[in-house]
């Protein structure tokens, strides 16, 4: 069993084997890269491993996941972020750029990212933060590859189309847009 199969087995209901392999191949193609991931989880160690000697940064809002990730991988680089919106607000926030911009450290805003992967915040119901701010803010960054997971959901698909454009590649629920910098 390879790393991807093991991850799908131990992390059910998250990324699929095809989605993990696709993102992993993209990271490996350019590694070492500047990799920014919105969210930490059981897959974080995989992204760091694939990007050995690269710059991997995670943005996370849930303290429990930050503690879990640092316990598993003490050297993980996590930026604590805050989302000021809830998923239920997604329609009214379309076009409200000033409400969608996240407060990110200057080094995040000023880095040219080879790969940006938006897999958070949770966004699975109206009581939790949706991905509106992370998708909007990721779209403002300088990046060569921008990927958003869970684009089978209306919010992710709508915000991807509105702020990033038409995906260059679609792998199941994973949308990928390539940019020429």
GISUL-V466509 format. One record per residue. N is the residue number from 0. SS is DSSP state (~ for helix, > for strand, _ for the rest). BURIAL is 1 if it has 24 or more other C-alpha atoms within 12 Angstrom, else 0. Layout:
n={N | N}
ss={SS | SS}
burial={BURIAL | BURIAL}
//
This chain:
n={0 | 1 | 2 | 3 | 4 | 5 | 6 | 7 | 8 | 9 | 10 | 11 | 12 | 13 | 14 | 15 | 16 | 17 | 18 | 19 | 20 | 21 | 22 | 23 | 24 | 25 | 26 | 27 | 28 | 29 | 30 | 31 | 32 | 33 | 34 | 35 | 36 | 37 | 38 | 39 | 40 | 41 | 42 | 43 | 44 | 45 | 46 | 47 | 48 | 49 | 50 | 51 | 52 | 53 | 54 | 55 | 56 | 57 | 58 | 59 | 60 | 61 | 62 | 63 | 64 | 65 | 66 | 67 | 68 | 69 | 70 | 71 | 72 | 73 | 74 | 75 | 76 | 77 | 78 | 79 | 80 | 81 | 82 | 83 | 84 | 85 | 86 | 87 | 88 | 89 | 90 | 91 | 92 | 93 | 94 | 95 | 96 | 97 | 98 | 99 | 100 | 101 | 102 | 103 | 104 | 105 | 106 | 107 | 108 | 109 | 110 | 111 | 112 | 113 | 114 | 115 | 116 | 117 | 118 | 119 | 120 | 121 | 122 | 123 | 124 | 125 | 126 | 127 | 128 | 129 | 130 | 131 | 132 | 133 | 134 | 135 | 136 | 137 | 138 | 139 | 140 | 141 | 142 | 143 | 144 | 145 | 146 | 147 | 148 | 149 | 150 | 151 | 152 | 153 | 154 | 155 | 156 | 157 | 158 | 159 | 160 | 161 | 162 | 163 | 164 | 165 | 166 | 167 | 168 | 169 | 170 | 171 | 172 | 173 | 174 | 175 | 176 | 177 | 178 | 179 | 180}
ss={_ | _ | ~ | ~ | ~ | ~ | ~ | ~ | ~ | ~ | _ | _ | _ | _ | _ | _ | ~ | ~ | ~ | ~ | ~ | ~ | ~ | ~ | ~ | ~ | ~ | ~ | ~ | ~ | _ | _ | _ | > | > | > | > | > | _ | _ | _ | _ | _ | ~ | ~ | ~ | ~ | ~ | ~ | ~ | _ | _ | _ | _ | > | > | > | > | > | > | _ | _ | ~ | ~ | ~ | ~ | ~ | ~ | ~ | ~ | ~ | ~ | _ | _ | _ | _ | _ | > | > | > | _ | _ | _ | _ | _ | _ | ~ | ~ | ~ | ~ | ~ | ~ | ~ | _ | _ | _ | ~ | ~ | ~ | ~ | _ | _ | _ | _ | _ | ~ | ~ | ~ | ~ | ~ | _ | > | > | > | > | > | > | > | _ | _ | _ | _ | _ | _ | _ | _ | _ | _ | _ | _ | _ | ~ | ~ | ~ | ~ | ~ | ~ | ~ | ~ | ~ | _ | > | > | > | > | > | > | > | _ | _ | _ | _ | _ | ~ | ~ | ~ | ~ | ~ | ~ | ~ | ~ | ~ | ~ | _ | _ | _ | _ | _ | > | > | > | _ | _ | > | > | > | > | > | _ | _ | _}
burial={0 | 0 | 0 | 1 | 0 | 0 | 1 | 0 | 0 | 0 | 0 | 0 | 0 | 1 | 1 | 1 | 1 | 0 | 1 | 1 | 1 | 1 | 1 | 1 | 0 | 1 | 1 | 1 | 0 | 0 | 1 | 0 | 1 | 1 | 1 | 1 | 1 | 1 | 1 | 1 | 1 | 1 | 1 | 1 | 1 | 1 | 1 | 1 | 1 | 1 | 1 | 0 | 0 | 0 | 1 | 1 | 1 | 1 | 1 | 1 | 1 | 1 | 0 | 0 | 1 | 1 | 0 | 0 | 1 | 0 | 0 | 0 | 0 | 0 | 0 | 1 | 1 | 1 | 1 | 1 | 1 | 1 | 1 | 1 | 1 | 1 | 1 | 0 | 1 | 1 | 0 | 0 | 1 | 1 | 0 | 0 | 0 | 0 | 0 | 1 | 1 | 1 | 1 | 1 | 0 | 0 | 0 | 1 | 0 | 0 | 1 | 1 | 1 | 1 | 1 | 1 | 1 | 1 | 1 | 1 | 1 | 1 | 1 | 1 | 0 | 0 | 0 | 0 | 1 | 1 | 1 | 1 | 1 | 1 | 1 | 1 | 1 | 1 | 1 | 1 | 1 | 1 | 1 | 1 | 1 | 1 | 1 | 1 | 1 | 1 | 1 | 0 | 1 | 1 | 1 | 1 | 1 | 1 | 1 | 1 | 1 | 0 | 1 | 1 | 0 | 0 | 1 | 0 | 0 | 1 | 1 | 0 | 1 | 1 | 1 | 1 | 1 | 1 | 1 | 0 | 0}
//
